[in-house]
C-alpha cells in the first residue's frame, strides 16, 4: 500500500496506525486502517493527515519502535 506516496508493508501500516492513535491522531489512524481493510492500494490523505504522520514519526511515543519501517 502507498501512504503519502511511500510504499509501506501492510504490517507496518498497522504499526503506523497504532503510533498515530497513541499520539492522538485517531482520525488519521482510522483512515489508514479503513483503506488497508478495503485493500486499497493508495491511501487518500489530507494535508492534516500527512502532517500527523510526520509529527508522529518525528517524535514517536516513548517505548515505540523507531520509524525505520516507515521512513
Buried (B, 14 or more C-beta within 10 A) or exposed (E): BEBBEEEBEEEBBBBBBBBBBBBEBEBBBEBBBEBBEEEEEEBEBEEEBBEBBEBBBEEBEEEBEEBEEBE
